[in-house]
């Protein structure tokens, strides 16, 4: 089975031999082709002397014979006399005497049929040299890429014009190149065989110590530092082996020390609720616990100090502190509010910094809720208290107030007192719901009877405002499980709001139904409606869309908050849904059955 290094060495040598033989073969074949082409044109030059004046006598004699009657026969005899110098033979190299004006075959060393066949396959008369001869110029241009060699020499004398065309089909060159290719191919195969053998020998010498290093590295990776590698050479591989042994020893000592420290830190970090991150002097993360990643909302080890805390406290500022000094502040990450404490953990230059994170999100949220709650309660109680005090002081300071006015003032004082009582009662209910002290009295009761009871209770109030109270629910409502008194309180709050905030003469519709193991109840009105931007907060405590109108109608701003808490305790939902036309639709969805039902209605 080949190893990767074996295969690489084999492939390198094979590619080297193949490339070398390819280059040499291509060079030799090109050189041979070029040599034969040059030899061809040198032979023609030596006979016809197209460029050498000392050899121009033969061309002059040809021209003189061309001017004589029957000169064609003499010209043929003169060329055949030079056949040896021109290298003419009937198989590869022939000459043709053509009519200088029409290019028609006249005579030659080959037959007219052979010339016509050659003309049909090679287009001799349209070749570059033939065209040059037709313009009374010697056509002796060579082309190494062509499949043949040719020369066209114009001979004119008197009224006669001939073209002596010498053509070589290069079969000799092609045969020689084929033989050379076979020789090169044989040499290549022998070279490849030798290279394979050499590559195995060479790779064996190089790979054996590397294999020992690999085995030792695998042992080190498994934690086995007991067996060092023997050093058998002084070359680079021997130096590498010695270095590896030294590295394994240092690594073993370092891992033992780091393992001891990490065991301590892991035990401590794993059970800490606060986040802890330690940084090196360059800002990279050394250690961190899961709480830190959870608080920051990202995997701490993938970031450095600048990405985590660099904007609030530069690392150099923290590193410059003298122990036990530290810096602290608050940051926001992943929707959490975190208290951050930073201090250097070493006075050495190669030390680092430690960050401790404490999640104060719930604390800050509770503080804000407490402040908002106190502010709302104070505001809600201050108004009726101010009214009570104002009217009481007026009654006390004035002796001549008419009896009718005095009774009116006393009615206002009683109404404001009742309003404060309702606020306190609602706050008490919410407090019990929040603390879990308001246990639900779960019973089985017909939903239709509960809806009828609520509608009957508010019917007089609706008539007082000129409203039409429509009961759209039918008789086919189920018997459900829940705290009937609490759920009727929810419905009273929702229907009561519709009556209060619908202008006189409106319509209040109560509808209900059952779907998929749940019941739904919808209370719709044609009132002033609730803007979309206020629908998410309409169930918050003391939140009012129209504060002035709410106070005029006697609302405390807690009714819908109590309704939501009761519905949630029943594992249901309550929300404002889309409503066609003016008005509001409140939809309540409750499960038909609850855990812990205790009896029947």
C-alpha positions, 0 to 999 in steps of 0.5 A: 500500500503506497504512502502519500510520500511514496506516491509523491516521489514516484509521481515526481520522478515519473513526471521528470522522466516523461517531461525530459523525454518529451522535450528531448523527443520534440526537439530532436524531431523538430531538428530532424524536420528542419534539417531535411527542409534546409537540406532540400532547399540547399540542394535546389540552391546548389543546382539552380543558383537562384541566389548565387550568381556563380551557379546561375549558368544552369538557369541561363542554359535552361532559358536558352533552351526554352527559346528553341523549338523542341526546347521542352525535351532538352530542358527535361534531359538537363534536369534529369542530368541533375537528378542526383544533385537534386535528390530526385527519386520516383517515390518521395521527390519528383519534378514537374515541368508546367506551362508557365501561363496555364499551369498545365502539366507538360512532363516530369519524373511522375506521370500526369495522373500522379500530378493530377492526384497530387494536385487534387490532394495538395492544391499545388497550383494554389500553393504560395511557391507556385503563385510566386513562380506564376509572377516570374519569381522563384518560389522557395518559401519553406514551411515546417508545419506543411506536409511537404516541401516544394520549390517553383522556378520560372523559366522563360525564353523567347515566347515560351514560359515554363515552371520547374516545380520540385515536390518532396512529400517528406515521407523520408522525414516522417519515417525517420521521425516515426522510428525516432518516436519509437526509440524515444518511447522505448527509452521513456518506458525504460526510464519510467521503470528505473525511476519507479525503482529509484523512487522506492529506494529513495522514499524508503530512505526518507520515509522510515525516519518520518514514519517513526516521527509520525508514530511518536507524534501519535503517542504524544497526541494520546498522552504517552511521553515515555518512549523517546525517538532514537536519533540515527543520523546527523542530517536534517531529519536527525536534527528534527528528531532531536528537536521533537524529543525536546519538544515532547519533554517540554510539552509533557511538563507544560501539560502536567502544570496546565492540567493541574491548574485547569482542573482547579479552574474548571471546578470553580468556573463550572459552578459559578453563576457569575461570568469570569473571563481571563485575558492574556496581555495581547487581549486573547482569551485564556479561560472562560466559564459557560456563564460568561458566554451565556451572559454575553450572548456569544461564545467568548473564546471566539473573540478577544478583549477589544471585541468584548470590552475594548470600547468601555475600558481599554486593555492598557488602562486595566493592565496599568492598574496596581493591585488590588485596584479595579475598574467597574461599569455596566454594559448591555449585551444580548438584552441583558444588563451586566455589571463588569469588574476588571482587574489585572491578575499579575504585575508581571509584564506578561500577565493579563486581565480578569473580567467578572460579569454579574447579571443585574437585568432582573434587579434593574427591571424590578427597580424600574417596575417598582419605581413605575409602580410607586409613581403610578400608585402615587399619581392615582391616589393623589388625585382623589386625595387632593379632591377629598382634602379640597372639598373637606377644607371647603366644608370646614372653612365655610359656615354659610354653604347651602345644604344642597352644595354641602351634600354635593361636596359630600357626594364627591368626597364619598365617590373619591373615597370609593375610587381609592378603595377600588384602587387598593382592592385591585392592588391587593388582588394583583399582589395576591396573583403575583405572589401566588396566594390567590389560588383558583377554585376550579370547578365544572360550570356551563360557560353559557350560564356564566355569560348570561350572568355577566350580561344580566349584571351589566344590562342595566348599565348598558341601558342607562347609556342607551347601548344595545347588548347583543348575545351572539352565542348559542346554546351549544357551549360546553361545560368547562373547568375553571374558577367561575368567579374569577372568569366572570370578573374578567368578563365583567371588566372587559364588558364594563370597559366596552360600556364605558368607552362606547358613546351612548347609543352604541352596540355591545356584542358578546360572542362565544364558541368552541374549537379544538379543545378550547373555548373562545369569547369575543366582546366587540363594541362600536366605541372609540377603539384602541390605536394599534400602537397602544394594543401591546400595552393596554394590559399593563398596570395603570396604562390608559389610552385616554387618561382623562376619559378613564378617570372621568369614568372611574377607571383605575387602570388595573382592570385589564391587568387583573383580567390578564393575570386571571386568564394566564392562571387559566393557561389561556390568552387575552388580546385585542384583535382586528375589528372592522369599522369603529370600536374594539374586539377583545378575544379570550381563549381558554382551555375547556379542561384545567389541571386540578378540577375539584367539583361540579357546579 
